[in-house]
Amino acid sequence: MTSTLKSLQAPTGSCQTGTGDYVSPSRLNLWLRCGLAYRLKYLYGVKAPTSPGLLLGQVVHKLLEHYYRQRMQGVTLSAAAVCGHLAQIWALLAEETNIAFESSSHEQRLQGQAVDLVGAYLAQVPAD
């Protein structure tokens, strides 16, 4: 094994993610870009802080997941009904990720974007 590959191995007993099990394109890409970032993420399990954009995507995903779970039960919700869960989901995910926003107006703009994205998506969903 080359010295470069040896440097990517975690110390004995510290690897909890099964890093040696497989190599994915994203793992290889990160290793090529920055060996330290690779080690921190995949060998030591250090998570990168959540960005506001990532939180926005997670919230939109959860809202649409709620919409489709209801639809599978025969209930079709309006965009307004789906977005009625925004505050609850937003608060939960923001707390879980311990995210800090630039300002409260920045957070409100992102919440508005979530409503707009969900509304635009649901406007394209075919009726039953």
Disulfide bonds with the S-S distance in Angstrom:
none
